[in-house]
């Protein structure tokens, strides 16, 4: 349903670019729900089971991802980060963003999902997580074409690539 709404909003010329891209303060939660849904959908494909999320507003995570595997119900706190488009913050780099993750010292169960919303190429083999970052996992999420997404991670454990189409109703 989110995709249908996105397409409708994109066609409304009278809306500002900030509204169409969910970049207003009032739409921040909607943008985070969308990012959580995209990340959990991709993880569902990778884990071959439904991964759901529950939004939270904690200092060290934005939502809880949850899934059932055999007799175990998993709960994982996830922090969303974003490498925003250059026109919004040209001084921010992926390296600076990742370095900032060292502030989550008391969060060894935390998974971080970083949305790459910049033009350009990304080389996963050159990507390093500093030793000062102590989280359970780091994943990178990017749009790689019309209705195509890629999740790369986990850069803390074993790196793999998950490519998927945007879910359609």
N, CA, C and O of each residue as an XYZ file, in Angstrom:
676
protein
N       0.822     -1.200      0.000
C       0.000      0.000      0.000
C       0.860      1.257      0.000
O       0.474      2.275     -0.574
N       2.035      1.190      0.645
C       2.913      2.355      0.655
C       3.319      2.764     -0.758
O       3.384      3.953     -1.068
N       3.591      1.784     -1.609
C       4.031      2.093     -2.972
C       2.950      2.833     -3.737
O       3.243      3.796     -4.446
N       1.703      2.398     -3.604
C       0.606      3.081     -4.282
C       0.530      4.544     -3.840
O       0.339      5.445     -4.657
N       0.683      4.760     -2.539
C       0.630      6.111     -1.994
C       1.810      6.941     -2.495
O       1.631      8.110     -2.839
N       2.997      6.370     -2.543
C       4.175      7.082     -3.046
C       3.977      7.549     -4.480
O       4.307      8.685     -4.819
N       3.442      6.681     -5.313
C       3.219      7.021     -6.719
C       2.205      8.164     -6.825
O       2.394      9.089     -7.615
N       1.136      8.101     -6.034
C       0.129      9.157     -6.060
C       0.716     10.489     -5.601
O       0.455     11.525     -6.213
N       1.501     10.469     -4.533
C       2.095     11.701     -4.004
C       3.079     12.301     -5.008
O       3.110     13.517     -5.193
N       3.882     11.456     -5.657
C       4.869     11.946     -6.623
C       4.213     12.681     -7.785
O       4.848     13.518     -8.426
N       2.968     12.380     -8.059
C       2.266     12.998     -9.188
C       1.570     14.310     -8.812
O       1.012     14.982     -9.680
N       1.600     14.673     -7.552
C       0.950     15.901     -7.101
C       1.926     17.068     -7.210
O       2.746     17.289     -6.319
N       1.833     17.797     -8.289
C       2.771     18.886     -8.571
C       2.699     20.023     -7.560
O       3.680     20.743     -7.372
N       1.568     20.194     -6.916
C       1.418     21.328     -6.002
C       2.124     21.099     -4.658
O       2.240     22.033     -3.864
N       2.595     19.878     -4.391
C       3.308     19.610     -3.142
C       4.775     19.987     -3.288
O       5.361     19.840     -4.360
N       5.356     20.470     -2.210
C       6.771     20.829     -2.231
C       7.626     19.568     -2.305
O       7.169     18.474     -1.974
N       8.863     19.734     -2.739
C       9.808     18.621     -2.812
C      10.014     17.996     -1.430
O      10.136     16.778     -1.308
N      10.052     18.831     -0.396
C      10.237     18.316      0.968
C       9.085     17.399      1.380
O       9.308     16.381      2.035
N       7.886     17.745      1.009
C       6.728     16.911      1.352
C       6.754     15.628      0.524
O       6.549     14.541      1.062
N       7.006     15.747     -0.788
C       7.026     14.563     -1.653
C       8.105     13.562     -1.232
O       7.944     12.359     -1.438
N       9.203     14.048     -0.644
C      10.294     13.160     -0.234
C      10.287     12.885      1.269
O      11.255     12.357      1.817
N       9.197     13.243      1.921
C       9.011     12.999      3.359
C      10.111     13.643      4.201
O      10.568     13.051      5.178
N      10.539     14.851      3.830
C      11.648     15.524      4.497
C      11.214     16.645      5.434
O      12.024     17.507      5.773
N       9.960     16.651      5.857
C       9.520     17.640      6.837
C       9.524     17.001      8.217
O       9.503     15.777      8.346
N       9.551     17.831      9.234
C       9.533     17.336     10.612
C       8.287     16.502     10.873
O       8.352     15.457     11.520
N       7.151     16.972     10.364
C       5.894     16.246     10.570
C       5.882     14.877      9.888
O       5.166     13.977     10.326
N       6.666     14.712      8.825
C       6.672     13.453      8.074
C       7.850     12.546      8.424
O       8.031     11.507      7.790
N       8.643     12.914      9.409
C       9.815     12.110      9.780
C       9.422     10.685     10.171
O      10.062      9.726      9.740
N       8.390     10.545     10.970
C       7.954      9.204     11.396
C       7.491      8.368     10.203
O       7.755      7.167     10.146
N       6.811      8.992      9.263
C       6.365      8.276      8.062
C       7.585      7.787      7.278
O       7.610      6.649      6.809
N       8.600      8.654      7.138
C       9.829      8.268      6.440
C      10.508      7.101      7.170
O      10.985      6.169      6.523
N      10.557      7.140      8.501
C      11.171      6.055      9.267
C      10.367      4.760      9.151
O      10.958      3.683      9.065
N       9.032      4.839      9.146
C       8.202      3.636      8.967
C       8.478      3.009      7.609
O       8.588      1.789      7.487
N       8.589      3.862      6.581
C       8.874      3.367      5.233
C      10.230      2.669      5.204
O      10.356      1.578      4.649
N      11.240      3.292      5.797
C      12.569      2.695      5.826
C      12.560      1.382      6.622
O      13.189      0.408      6.208
N      11.861      1.348      7.744
C      11.764      0.120      8.537
C      11.080     -0.985      7.729
O      11.504     -2.141      7.766
N      10.026     -0.626      7.003
C       9.302     -1.619      6.199
C      10.184     -2.161      5.073
O      10.186     -3.366      4.818
N      10.928     -1.292      4.404
C      11.815     -1.746      3.327
C      12.889     -2.669      3.884
O      13.148     -3.732      3.320
N      13.517     -2.270      4.990
C      14.572     -3.083      5.587
C      14.025     -4.449      6.028
O      14.632     -5.480      5.739
N      12.900     -4.457      6.714
C      12.337     -5.724      7.205
C      11.869     -6.614      6.058
O      11.980     -7.837      6.143
N      11.353     -6.025      5.001
C      10.951     -6.825      3.847
C      12.175     -7.519      3.241
O      12.135     -8.718      2.965
N      13.250     -6.776      3.038
C      14.479     -7.373      2.509
C      15.023     -8.458      3.419
O      15.478     -9.498      2.944
N      14.978     -8.225      4.721
C      15.452     -9.232      5.677
C      14.538    -10.459      5.665
O      15.001    -11.580      5.878
N      13.243    -10.249      5.418
C      12.316    -11.378      5.302
C      12.723    -12.302      4.167
O      12.677    -13.525      4.302
N      13.120    -11.711      3.054
C      13.562    -12.511      1.913
C      14.838    -13.277      2.246
O      14.991    -14.441      1.875
N      15.752    -12.611      2.949
C      17.018    -13.248      3.307
C      16.811    -14.383      4.316
O      17.406    -15.452      4.177
N      15.985    -14.157      5.313
C      15.753    -15.155      6.369
C      14.699    -16.193      5.992
O      14.530    -17.199      6.681
N      13.994    -15.938      4.892
C      12.916    -16.816      4.425
C      11.824    -17.004      5.474
O      11.318    -18.104      5.695
N      11.487    -15.900      6.102
C      10.382    -15.859      7.084
C       9.973    -14.406      7.276
O      10.760    -13.498      7.007
N       8.773    -14.184      7.731
C       8.282    -12.817      7.922
C       9.069    -12.110      9.016
O       9.199    -12.615     10.131
N       9.587    -10.942      8.681
C      10.204    -10.062      9.670
C       9.294     -8.852      9.788
O       9.034     -8.159      8.805
N       8.821     -8.610     10.976
C       7.904     -7.497     11.223
C       8.627     -6.446     12.047
O       9.716     -6.688     12.568
N       8.014     -5.285     12.160
C       8.642     -4.259     13.001
C       7.613     -3.547     13.848
O       6.437     -3.444     13.499
N       8.101     -3.060     14.975
C       7.299     -2.255     15.881
C       8.071     -0.966     16.131
O       9.152     -1.001     16.719
N       7.534      0.174     15.693
C       8.234      1.442     15.924
C       8.366      1.732     17.415
O       7.453      1.460     18.194
N       9.491      2.276     17.794
C       9.721      2.721     19.167
C      10.403      4.077     19.096
O      10.864      4.492     18.033
N      10.463      4.741     20.190
C      11.137      6.028     20.218
C      12.114      6.031     21.389
O      11.932      6.767     22.359
N      13.135      5.217     21.291
C      14.168      5.109     22.306
C      15.398      5.881     21.847
O      15.517      6.232     20.674
N      16.295      6.139     22.761
C      17.489      6.904     22.400
C      18.428      6.128     21.492
O      19.169      6.726     20.712
N      18.406      4.803     21.583
C      19.383      4.048     20.802
C      18.780      3.184     19.700
O      19.517      2.463     19.027
N      17.476      3.233     19.495
C      16.890      2.506     18.371
C      15.547      3.117     17.952
O      14.852      3.759     18.739
N      15.217      2.887     16.678
C      13.996      3.453     16.109
C      12.856      2.453     16.012
O      11.685      2.833     16.010
N      13.206      1.168     15.930
C      12.170      0.140     15.891
C      12.752     -1.188     16.348
O      13.968     -1.359     16.446
N      11.855     -2.118     16.622
C      12.231     -3.481     16.969
C      11.817     -4.369     15.798
O      10.653     -4.376     15.397
N      12.768     -5.109     15.257
C      12.454     -6.110     14.235
C      12.214     -7.429     14.957
O      12.906     -7.750     15.923
N      11.239     -8.188     14.489
C      10.920     -9.442     15.163
C      10.544    -10.512     14.149
O       9.916    -10.229     13.128
N      10.943    -11.753     14.450
C      10.585    -12.901     13.618
C      10.661    -14.162     14.455
O      11.317    -14.202     15.496
N       9.980    -15.188     13.980
C       9.943    -16.493     14.625
C      10.816    -17.462     13.843
O      10.679    -17.572     12.625
N      11.705    -18.162     14.524
C      12.532    -19.199     13.900
C      12.480    -20.416     14.815
O      12.984    -20.389     15.937
N      11.863    -21.483     14.315
C      11.635    -22.685     15.116
C      10.866    -22.293     16.370
O       9.779    -21.725     16.270
N      11.406    -22.583     17.543
C      10.716    -22.254     18.798
C      11.185    -20.938     19.408
O      10.835    -20.615     20.543
N      11.968    -20.188     18.663
C      12.546    -18.960     19.205
C      11.934    -17.743     18.526
O      11.851    -17.660     17.300
N      11.509    -16.806     19.361
C      11.008    -15.532     18.858
C      12.125    -14.509     19.036
O      12.542    -14.229     20.160
N      12.606    -13.954     17.931
C      13.724    -13.008     17.956
C      13.209    -11.573     18.012
O      12.223    -11.226     17.362
N      13.895    -10.749     18.800
C      13.618     -9.317     18.894
C      14.944     -8.590     18.747
O      15.873     -8.821     19.521
N      15.034     -7.709     17.752
C      16.288     -7.009     17.494
C      16.019     -5.508     17.414
O      15.231     -5.065     16.578
N      16.671     -4.717     18.283
C      16.536     -3.264     18.165
C      17.326     -2.767     16.944
O      18.461     -3.183     16.714
N      16.704     -1.873     16.172
C      17.328     -1.364     14.954
C      17.349      0.166     14.983
O      16.333      0.814     15.235
N      18.520      0.715     14.722
C      18.691      2.168     14.599
C      18.795      2.506     13.119
O      19.609      1.926     12.400
N      17.974      3.442     12.667
C      18.021      3.903     11.278
C      18.957      5.094     11.165
O      18.915      6.012     11.984
N      19.795      5.069     10.148
C      20.659      6.192      9.814
C      20.503      6.431      8.321
O      20.028      5.565      7.586
N      20.913      7.629      7.881
C      20.778      7.928      6.466
C      21.914      8.812      5.998
O      22.224      9.830      6.616
N      22.528      8.413      4.902
C      23.439      9.289      4.182
C      22.543     10.073      3.232
O      22.211      9.613      2.140
N      22.163     11.261      3.671
C      21.172     12.059      2.940
C      21.757     12.566      1.635
O      22.977     12.606      1.473
N      20.893     12.957      0.700
C      21.393     13.524     -0.555
C      22.344     14.697     -0.291
O      22.196     15.432      0.685
N      23.303     14.846     -1.170
C      24.342     15.858     -1.001
C      23.771     17.262     -0.852
O      24.316     18.079     -0.109
N      22.676     17.549     -1.555
C      22.100     18.895     -1.455
C      21.533     19.188     -0.063
O      21.321     20.350      0.283
N      21.288     18.151      0.736
C      20.811     18.349      2.099
C      21.950     18.472      3.103
O      21.822     19.170      4.108
N      23.069     17.791      2.832
C      24.229     17.883      3.721
C      25.459     17.386      2.969
O      25.759     16.192      2.977
N      26.164     18.301      2.324
C      27.309     17.899      1.512
C      28.534     17.544      2.338
O      29.464     16.930      1.815
N      28.564     17.916      3.627
C      29.731     17.592      4.456
C      29.654     16.198      5.063
O      30.670     15.662      5.504
N      28.474     15.609      5.091
C      28.322     14.269      5.656
C      28.867     13.225      4.682
O      28.566     13.245      3.489
N      29.674     12.317      5.221
C      30.193     11.202      4.420
C      29.778      9.900      5.099
O      29.404      9.888      6.272
N      29.849      8.822      4.353
C      29.532      7.522      4.936
C      30.510      7.203      6.062
O      30.110      6.647      7.084
N      31.766      7.540      5.892
C      32.771      7.275      6.920
C      32.448      8.023      8.207
O      32.537      7.449      9.293
N      32.073      9.295      8.100
C      31.705     10.072      9.300
C      30.452      9.499      9.953
O      30.354      9.432     11.178
N      29.518      9.095      9.141
C      28.284      8.506      9.665
C      28.594      7.224     10.435
O      28.076      7.018     11.532
N      29.428      6.371      9.869
C      29.790      5.114     10.533
C      30.616      5.387     11.786
O      30.413      4.733     12.809
N      31.533      6.330     11.724
C      32.319      6.687     12.915
C      31.421      7.128     14.062
O      31.724      6.867     15.226
N      30.318      7.795     13.740
C      29.404      8.274     14.783
C      28.700      7.136     15.514
O      28.124      7.350     16.581
N      28.740      5.924     14.950
C      28.087      4.785     15.600
C      28.803      4.364     16.878
O      28.245      3.602     17.667
N      30.016      4.839     17.097
C      30.751      4.471     18.310
C      30.076      5.022     19.563
O      30.430      4.614     20.670
N      29.123      5.928     19.425
C      28.399      6.450     20.582
C      27.454      5.415     21.192
O      26.997      5.589     22.322
N      27.159      4.347     20.463
C      26.249      3.311     20.964
C      27.031      2.249     21.735
O      26.981      1.070     21.385
N      27.742      2.651     22.769
C      28.614      1.738     23.511
C      27.838      0.724     24.359
O      28.303     -0.397     24.562
N      26.695      1.102     24.837
C      25.931      0.204     25.705
C      24.868     -0.552     24.914
O      23.824     -0.905     25.464
N      25.118     -0.803     23.642
C      24.111     -1.410     22.779
C      24.672     -2.570     21.956
O      24.621     -2.519     20.727
N      25.202     -3.608     22.594
C      25.789     -4.701     21.820
C      24.768     -5.529     21.035
O      25.157     -6.331     20.186
N      23.473     -5.352     21.301
C      22.428     -6.068     20.558
C      21.869     -5.237     19.402
O      21.041     -5.720     18.629
N      22.319     -4.004     19.288
C      21.774     -3.068     18.305
C      22.236     -3.392     16.886
O      23.411     -3.671     16.648
N      21.290     -3.349     15.954
C      21.590     -3.435     14.537
C      21.358     -2.057     13.940
O      20.398     -1.376     14.300
N      22.230     -1.642     13.031
C      22.113     -0.338     12.389
C      21.846     -0.549     10.901
O      22.559     -1.297     10.232
N      20.816      0.113     10.394
C      20.490      0.089      8.964
C      20.718      1.493      8.422
O      20.026      2.438      8.801
N      21.699      1.618      7.528
C      22.050      2.915      6.951
C      21.515      2.987      5.524
O      21.896      2.193      4.664
N      20.634      3.944      5.288
C      20.091      4.148      3.950
C      21.012      5.089      3.183
O      21.275      6.210      3.618
N      21.498      4.619      2.037
C      22.382      5.404      1.186
C      21.540      6.137      0.156
O      21.075      5.537     -0.813
N      21.347      7.418      0.359
C      20.508      8.211     -0.534
C      21.343      9.254     -1.268
O      21.031     10.445     -1.278
N      22.413      8.760     -1.878
C      23.320      9.617     -2.646
C      23.617      8.972     -3.975
O      23.587      7.750     -4.121
N      23.904      9.820     -4.944
C      24.357      9.324     -6.240
C      25.773      8.804     -6.088
O      26.523      9.271     -5.230
N      26.142      7.843     -6.915
C      27.513      7.356     -6.910
C      27.582      5.860     -6.721
O      26.565      5.180     -6.581
N      28.785      5.369     -6.720
C      29.050      3.935     -6.576
C      29.524      3.632     -5.178
O      30.110      4.479     -4.504
N      29.262      2.412     -4.751
C      29.698      1.947     -3.438
C      30.447      0.631     -3.611
O      29.957     -0.295     -4.257
N      31.637      0.560     -3.027
C      32.460     -0.645     -3.110
C      32.462     -1.329     -1.742
O      33.174     -0.883     -0.842
N      31.679     -2.406     -1.560
C      31.609     -3.065     -0.259
C      32.953     -3.610      0.211
O      33.196     -3.679      1.416
N      33.829     -3.998     -0.710
C      35.115     -4.564     -0.296
C      36.018     -3.515      0.342
O      36.938     -3.865      1.082
N      35.771     -2.234      0.069
C      36.584     -1.168      0.643
C      35.962     -0.592      1.912
O      36.562      0.265      2.562
N      34.792     -1.044      2.261
C      34.064     -0.503      3.415
C      34.553     -1.159      4.700
O      34.587     -2.386      4.802
N      34.927     -0.347      5.674
C      35.439     -0.853      6.947
C      34.622     -0.289      8.102
O      34.222      0.876      8.093
N      34.383     -1.138      9.091
C      33.749     -0.693     10.321
C      34.867     -0.478     11.344
O      35.632     -1.403     11.616
N      34.975      0.726     11.915
C      36.028      0.973     12.901
C      35.879      0.078     14.128
O      34.765     -0.309     14.481
N      36.968     -0.244     14.764
C      36.947     -1.106     15.959
C      36.228     -0.445     17.132
O      35.846     -1.127     18.083
N      36.039      0.866     17.077
C      35.327      1.580     18.149
C      33.822      1.385     18.075
O      33.103      1.732     19.012
N      33.340      0.831     16.966
C      31.896      0.588     16.797
C      31.572     -0.788     17.377
O      32.061     -1.810     16.896
N      30.736     -0.794     18.421
C      30.389     -2.036     19.112
C      28.884     -2.267     19.036
O      28.162     -2.065     20.013
N      28.425     -2.692     17.868
C      27.017     -3.021     17.658
C      26.942     -4.430     17.095
O      27.950     -5.000     16.679
N      25.739     -4.985     17.087
C      25.566     -6.363     16.613
C      25.673     -6.477     15.101
O      26.136     -7.495     14.588
N      25.248     -5.436     14.379
C      25.276     -5.525     12.927
C      25.156     -4.174     12.266
O      24.553     -3.252     12.815
N      25.736     -4.058     11.077
C      25.620     -2.852     10.264
C      25.241     -3.283      8.850
O      25.929     -4.091      8.225
N      24.130     -2.727      8.359
C      23.610     -3.033      7.026
C      23.487     -1.734      6.251
O      23.165     -0.693      6.825
N      23.739     -1.789      4.956
C      23.561     -0.645      4.076
C      22.410     -0.946      3.128
O      22.322     -2.037      2.563
N      21.530      0.035      2.962
C      20.330     -0.143      2.143
C      20.335      0.935      1.065
O      20.543      2.113      1.357
N      20.106      0.527     -0.185
C      20.076      1.531     -1.245
C      19.084      1.147     -2.333
O      18.803     -0.026     -2.577
N      18.571      2.180     -2.969
C      17.718      2.011     -4.132
C      18.647      1.879     -5.331
O      19.493      2.745     -5.556
N      18.501      0.807     -6.101
C      19.427      0.558     -7.211
C      18.742      0.642     -8.570
O      19.299      0.210     -9.579
N      17.557      1.188     -8.595
C      16.820      1.339     -9.851
C      15.344      1.492     -9.546
O      14.925      1.431     -8.390
N      14.575      1.687    -10.576
C      13.138      1.846    -10.379
C      12.571      0.609     -9.696
O      12.584     -0.491    -10.249
N      12.074      0.816     -8.487
C      11.469     -0.256     -7.693
C      12.429     -1.410     -7.391
O      11.978     -2.534     -7.169
N      13.738     -1.158     -7.378
C      14.731     -2.182     -7.054
C      15.566     -1.704     -5.868
O      16.000     -0.554     -5.817
N      15.777     -2.608     -4.922
C      16.505     -2.282     -3.700
C      17.611     -3.292     -3.454
O      17.563     -4.426     -3.931
N      18.611     -2.851     -2.695
C      19.726     -3.721     -2.314
C      20.045     -3.467     -0.843
O      20.129     -2.325     -0.390
N      20.219     -4.568     -0.114
C      20.709     -4.509      1.262
C      22.038     -5.266      1.270
O      22.120     -6.406      0.812
N      23.068     -4.617      1.794
C      24.379     -5.255      1.913
C      24.750     -5.281      3.387
O      24.657     -4.267      4.079
N      25.160     -6.417      3.849
C      25.569     -6.547      5.250
C      25.646     -8.008      5.594
O      25.494     -8.847      4.707
N      25.841     -8.298      6.650
C      26.139     -7.543      7.831
C      27.648     -7.330      7.907
O      28.412     -8.296      7.906
N      28.074     -6.089      7.973
C      29.495     -5.761      7.936
C      30.211     -6.089      9.240
O      31.434     -5.971      9.315
N      29.484     -6.492     10.253
C      30.113     -6.919     11.506
C      30.396     -8.421     11.447
O      31.394     -8.885     11.999
N      29.544     -9.162     10.798
C      29.668    -10.620     10.749
C      30.013    -11.077      9.336
O      31.149    -10.911      8.892
N      29.057    -11.640      8.636
C      29.295    -12.140      7.278
C      28.537    -11.276      6.274
O      27.318    -11.130      6.369
N      29.257    -10.708      5.320
C      28.648     -9.815      4.336
C      27.962    -10.623      3.246
O      28.517    -11.584      2.714
N      26.747    -10.210      2.930
C      26.008    -10.799      1.825
C      25.168     -9.693      1.185
O      24.963     -8.633      1.776
N      24.699     -9.951     -0.001
C      23.921     -8.976     -0.761
C      22.520     -9.530     -0.961
O      22.342    -10.680     -1.362
N      21.536     -8.698     -0.676
C      20.133     -9.062     -0.858
C      19.534     -8.060     -1.831
O      19.360     -6.891     -1.487
N      19.217     -8.506     -3.046
C      18.567     -7.653     -4.035
C      17.089     -8.050     -4.105
O      16.747     -9.232     -4.073
N      16.236     -7.052     -4.200
C      14.804     -7.363     -4.276
C      14.047     -6.243     -4.947
O      14.492     -5.096     -4.983
N      12.885     -6.603     -5.482
C      11.984     -5.622     -6.060
C      11.105     -5.041     -4.960
O      10.757     -5.720     -3.993
N      10.763     -3.797     -5.127
C       9.843     -3.163     -4.195
C       8.556     -3.980     -4.201
O       8.021     -4.265     -5.272
N       8.047     -4.362     -3.038
C       6.841     -5.198     -3.033
C       5.655     -4.494     -3.677
O       5.408     -3.313     -3.434
N       4.940     -5.226     -4.486
C       3.761     -4.707     -5.183
C       2.539     -5.467     -4.681
O       2.598     -6.664     -4.400
N       1.445     -4.748     -4.578
C       0.214     -5.387     -4.109
C      -0.366     -6.278     -5.186
O      -1.405     -6.903     -4.977
